Amino acid sequence: MKIYEKYINTLLAHSKKKSESRFAANQLLEMHFEATKRESPVIVELGVDKGQSTRVFLNAITDKSNARLISIDIKDCKEAVKSSNWEFVQQDSVDIKSLLLKKPIIKDGIDILYIDSLHTQSHVFKEVYGFFEYIKPKGVIYFDDIDSGPYMNGQRKDSVSTEIVNRKIFNLLEAIFRANYSSIDFSINRGSTGLAKFVKNSELGDKLNPPIFIKKRQFKFFWKLLELLKLKKTYHHDNSSNESFLINVDNDKNDE
Ligand SMILES: C[S@@+](CC[C@H](N)C(=O)[O-])C[C@H]1O[C@@H](n2cnc3c(N)ncnc32)[C@H](O)[C@@H]1O
């Protein structure tokens, strides 16, 4: 039996429930699956606390030679878990220079980075921009606390501050994705705190372009009128022509 298999089995049981606990379980199981399928991953975790996610990663890498989990927290969490695959560093997660001196293996590339420390937009910005160049090609970055839905007015975990901060972090991820389509795939799990996933499609050492924030439009009729006045050309989906489809199913050349 693996080190924290009992905990993983509990998560699996929750993932089959109708209640919302399945969303929380699925977030952790998604990361467990990602770590399990890699041969000898280097995982960096930002934010340990009582070690919920730490247990998940450690379980996935038990028995994998050369796999390791490096966890960072500003407070002392060294007693959170026990495993020979685990290395704990007490420091600020954005001080990457000092982390690289302590853990130079990070320079060779990270398979999975999990961002779950200080939940502010500016802190997450520093973490993702600081660590991105050390992510391996096809490496993954997970971000916790990106769903504002469960924290909205009258919802299960009604909390105005979490609602707003989670939305700000999500807006940041959208803005990063918008500026980096060619080097990131972006997907999300919703319903609990929310888990976002970036998969890196570029090389070790490649950096991110600065985020592109675009103000979301409201008041459709106002914008329509403005477009009319400016004679602005906009996109219209046209089923009768192939122009509207990025991939033409009738064209075999797409398969080449
Ligand atoms: C939400 S908890 C982490 C939970 C953990 N990942 C889990 O699944 O159980 C956030 C942690 O981030 C830590 N933290 C807050 N600010 C930090 C910073 N600037 N650098 C590193 N860790 C920080 C806190 O001490 C706290 O333990």
The ligand as a Gaussian input file, in Angstrom:
#p B3LYP/6-31G(d) Opt

LIG

0 1
 C       -4.112000      27.475000       1.461000
 S       -2.719000      27.121000       2.408000
 C       -1.985000      25.789000       1.542000
 C       -2.803000      24.562000       1.593000
 C       -2.123000      23.306000       1.076000
 N       -1.666000      23.447000      -0.287000
 C       -3.068000      22.142000       1.180000
 O       -3.614000      21.681000       0.157000
 O       -3.302000      21.697000       2.309000
 C       -1.701000      28.480000       2.071000
 C       -0.315000      28.417000       2.693000
 O        0.482000      29.415000       2.060000
 C        1.388000      29.935000       2.974000
 N        1.873000      31.239000       2.544000
 C        1.260000      32.458000       2.652000
 N        2.016000      33.422000       2.112000
 C        3.132000      32.820000       1.633000
 C        4.305000      33.279000       0.968000
 N        4.480000      34.572000       0.676000
 N        5.231000      32.375000       0.629000
 C        5.096000      31.069000       0.914000
 N        4.008000      30.569000       1.543000
 C        3.046000      31.432000       1.896000
 C        0.620000      29.964000       4.297000
 O        1.523000      29.943000       5.377000
 C       -0.262000      28.715000       4.175000
 O        0.306000      27.642000       4.873000

